[in-house]
Every structure is written in C-alpha cells, then in structure tokens.
Amino acid sequence: MADKNTETTDAIVIKKYANRRLYNTATSSYVTLDHLSQMVKEGSDFVVYDAKSNEDITRSVLTQIIFEEEAKGQNLLPINFLRQLIRFYGDSLQSVVPDYLDMSMSSFSSNQEKMREVLPENVLDNPLYRQFEEMGRQNMAMFTNAMKIFSPNGLTTPTEPAKSKTPESQEDATEMMKELKDQLASMQQRINDLDKKDG
C-alpha cells in the first residue's frame, strides 16, 4: 500500500533495483542516497519504488538517509526521543504518534526562516537561545504528557508517575489533539513575537 505522504502528482520517480542501485527516471541516471538527501533539502519531491515489486519504499529510503546522516555525526535525534519513539512501535497509540510528530515538525518548519533571522550562527551566544531551548523542552513535555493522557500505564518518568485519566470517548481524544494544536499555535505566536521584538 502506498504511503499517503508520498502520493504526489509531480513527484519524481526513483526506482530501486536488487543491487541496491537507485535510478532517477526523470534524469535517466543512477543516483545515491546523498543525491536524494540533497533533493530533499532543495525541496524536490520524489517517491521510491522497488523495481521488481513496484512497492512504495519511500519511507524506508528516507529513514536510511537519516541513518546515514546520523552516522556521519550530524545528530538531530536526541537519544531520549529515539527511546520514546521505539516504545510506541506496536503500542495502541502508534497511530497517534505520526500525526503529532508531523504537526510539530510542520510548525517548526514554518518558522525556520524567522528563527534563522533571530538567532546568529553561534546560537549559544544569543540570550534568545534559552527561550527557544525552553520551547523545545515544552514541546517534548507536551508530547510526553499527551501520551500519558492517552495511556496512563504507558510513558512515565522515574520521578513523575502518570496521573492523567484515559479519554472516555473519541470526542475526548479529538479534544485533546485540538489542545495540542492550540499549544503549538501558541508556541508559534511566541516565535512571531520574538521576531517583532528583534525587528
């Protein structure tokens, strides 16, 4: 079954062959994971299909690109985040996690230019860095707390047992997701405010 996030009309088709070679059908040339990584950074949309089965394997290829970048020492994924993510595989909340992460990253991405304007190259030298660092902590705490709400016996910290109740209906779950979106919107407003102060 195709990944809903890769079904794009204008997406470039990449074929992956049994010898692990990747073929760009738009340029009629073989490419590497580094090429695909650069395409992502440039905003080029592509889908990857297994040449033999025609299965959409875009997700696994993108994951492989992330693995390669992490192996080079370009670490974006905190250890604690990875541990928490692994815990959700096979969990009843697994279907909730992708939408939340997508929502969080979309919010962050939409503000990246403003953040670049506010923060210098050496962000640690800027006092505003502490505020963005705090936003990151709040976002992670918000995610963890949301998961506790959905599953009181799920994620817990050593010093803080889950106290929230389980939603009693789909309406409760929907309301909780709405609250998360509102909190993300509030974080975005704080970034906008910082941008105005800097201007």
C-alpha positions as CSV (number, residue, x, y, z in Angstrom):
1,M,0.0,0.0,0.0
2,A,1.4,3.4,-0.9
3,D,2.3,5.9,1.8
4,K,-0.2,8.7,1.8
5,N,2.6,11.2,2.4
6,T,4.4,10.2,-0.8
7,E,1.4,10.2,-3.2
8,T,2.3,13.5,-5.1
9,T,1.3,14.2,-8.7
10,D,4.6,15.9,-9.7
11,A,6.9,13.6,-7.6
12,I,10.0,12.3,-9.3
13,V,10.0,8.5,-9.5
14,I,13.1,6.7,-8.2
15,K,13.5,3.0,-8.9
16,K,15.5,0.8,-6.5
17,Y,16.9,-2.3,-8.0
18,A,18.0,-5.6,-6.4
19,N,21.6,-4.5,-6.5
20,R,20.5,-1.6,-4.3
21,R,21.2,1.0,-7.0
22,L,18.8,3.9,-7.3
23,Y,17.6,5.1,-10.7
24,N,16.2,8.6,-11.3
25,T,13.6,8.1,-14.1
26,A,13.4,11.9,-14.6
27,T,17.1,12.3,-15.4
28,S,17.7,8.7,-16.6
29,S,20.7,8.4,-14.3
30,Y,21.7,6.4,-11.3
31,V,21.8,8.4,-8.0
32,T,23.0,7.8,-4.5
33,L,21.4,8.4,-1.1
34,D,23.5,11.6,-0.9
35,H,21.8,12.8,-4.1
36,L,18.4,12.0,-2.7
37,S,19.3,13.8,0.6
38,Q,20.2,16.9,-1.5
39,M,16.9,16.7,-3.4
40,V,15.0,16.7,-0.1
41,K,17.0,19.8,1.0
42,E,16.2,21.5,-2.3
43,G,12.5,20.8,-1.9
44,S,12.3,18.3,-4.7
45,D,9.6,15.7,-4.2
46,F,10.2,12.1,-5.1
47,V,8.8,8.6,-4.5
48,V,10.9,5.5,-4.4
49,Y,9.6,2.2,-5.8
50,D,11.1,-1.2,-5.7
51,A,11.8,-2.0,-9.3
52,K,10.7,-5.6,-9.0
53,S,7.6,-5.5,-6.9
54,N,6.7,-1.8,-7.6
55,E,6.1,-1.4,-3.8
56,D,6.4,2.1,-2.4
57,I,9.5,2.1,-0.3
58,T,10.0,5.8,0.1
59,R,9.6,5.7,3.9
60,S,12.4,3.1,4.3
61,V,14.7,5.1,1.9
62,L,14.2,8.3,3.8
63,T,14.8,6.5,7.1
64,Q,18.0,5.2,5.6
65,I,19.1,8.7,4.6
66,I,18.5,9.8,8.2
67,F,20.6,6.8,9.4
68,E,23.4,7.8,7.1
69,E,23.3,11.4,8.3
70,E,23.4,10.4,11.9
71,A,26.3,8.0,11.2
72,K,28.2,11.0,9.8
73,G,27.9,12.7,13.2
74,Q,25.1,15.1,12.2
75,N,23.0,14.3,15.2
76,L,19.5,15.7,15.2
77,L,17.7,13.0,17.0
78,P,18.1,13.0,20.8
79,I,18.7,9.6,22.5
80,N,15.7,10.1,24.8
81,F,13.5,10.9,21.8
82,L,14.6,7.8,20.0
83,R,14.0,5.6,23.1
84,Q,10.5,7.0,23.5
85,L,9.8,6.6,19.8
86,I,10.8,3.0,19.8
87,R,8.5,2.3,22.8
88,F,5.5,3.3,20.6
89,Y,6.1,0.7,17.9
90,G,3.3,-1.9,18.4
91,D,1.7,0.2,21.0
92,S,-2.1,1.0,20.8
93,L,-1.0,4.7,20.5
94,Q,1.1,4.1,17.4
95,S,-1.5,5.6,15.1
96,V,-1.5,8.9,17.1
97,V,2.3,9.5,17.0
98,P,2.8,10.2,13.3
99,D,0.1,12.9,13.1
100,Y,1.5,14.6,16.3
101,L,5.1,14.5,15.0
102,D,4.1,15.7,11.6
103,M,2.1,18.6,13.2
104,S,5.1,19.5,15.4
105,M,7.6,19.5,12.6
106,S,5.3,21.4,10.3
107,S,5.0,24.1,12.9
108,F,8.8,24.2,13.4
109,S,9.5,24.3,9.7
110,S,7.0,27.1,9.0
111,N,9.0,29.3,11.4
112,Q,12.6,28.3,10.4
113,E,13.3,31.4,8.5
114,K,12.2,33.6,11.4
115,M,14.4,31.6,13.7
116,R,17.4,32.0,11.4
117,E,16.9,35.7,11.4
118,V,16.7,35.9,15.2
119,L,19.5,33.5,16.1
120,P,23.1,34.0,15.0
121,E,25.3,31.2,13.6
122,N,26.6,30.6,17.1
123,V,23.2,30.3,18.8
124,L,24.7,29.6,22.2
125,D,26.0,33.3,22.3
126,N,22.5,34.6,21.9
127,P,20.3,35.0,25.0
128,L,17.3,34.3,22.9
129,Y,18.6,30.7,22.5
130,R,17.5,29.9,26.0
131,Q,13.9,30.8,25.1
132,F,14.0,28.5,22.0
133,E,15.6,25.8,24.1
134,E,12.8,26.1,26.6
135,M,10.2,25.9,23.8
136,G,11.8,22.7,22.7
137,R,11.6,21.3,26.2
138,Q,8.0,22.4,26.5
139,N,7.2,20.7,23.1
140,M,8.7,17.4,24.2
141,A,7.0,17.6,27.6
142,M,3.7,18.4,25.8
143,F,4.2,15.3,23.7
144,T,5.0,13.1,26.7
145,N,2.1,14.4,28.7
146,A,-0.3,13.9,25.8
147,M,0.8,10.2,25.6
148,K,0.3,9.9,29.3
149,I,-3.3,11.2,28.9
150,F,-4.0,8.6,26.2
151,S,-2.3,5.8,28.1
152,P,-1.7,6.3,31.8
153,N,0.2,3.0,32.0
154,G,2.4,3.9,29.1
155,L,5.1,6.6,29.2
156,T,6.2,7.6,32.7
157,T,9.3,9.3,34.1
158,P,11.2,7.9,37.1
159,T,10.1,10.9,39.3
160,E,6.7,11.6,37.8
161,P,4.1,8.8,37.5
162,A,1.3,9.3,35.0
163,K,-1.7,10.9,36.7
164,S,-3.9,11.8,33.8
165,K,-7.1,9.9,33.0
166,T,-7.7,8.0,29.9
167,P,-10.1,9.7,27.4
168,E,-13.6,8.2,27.7
169,S,-14.6,8.7,24.1
170,Q,-13.4,9.6,20.6
171,E,-14.6,13.1,21.3
172,D,-12.3,13.3,24.3
173,A,-9.3,12.2,22.2
174,T,-10.2,14.7,19.5
175,E,-10.4,17.5,22.1
176,M,-7.0,16.5,23.4
177,M,-5.5,16.7,20.0
178,K,-7.1,20.1,19.5
179,E,-5.5,21.3,22.7
180,L,-2.1,20.1,21.4
181,K,-2.6,22.1,18.2
182,D,-3.6,25.1,20.2
183,Q,-0.4,24.8,22.3
184,L,1.7,24.6,19.1
185,A,-0.1,27.7,17.8
186,S,0.8,29.5,21.0
187,M,4.4,28.5,20.6
188,Q,4.3,29.8,17.0
189,Q,2.9,33.1,18.3
190,R,5.8,33.4,20.8
191,I,8.2,33.0,17.9
192,N,6.4,35.7,16.0
193,D,6.6,38.0,19.0
194,L,10.3,37.4,19.3
195,D,10.7,38.2,15.6
196,K,8.9,41.5,16.1
197,K,11.0,42.5,19.1
198,D,14.2,41.7,17.2
199,G,12.9,44.0,14.3
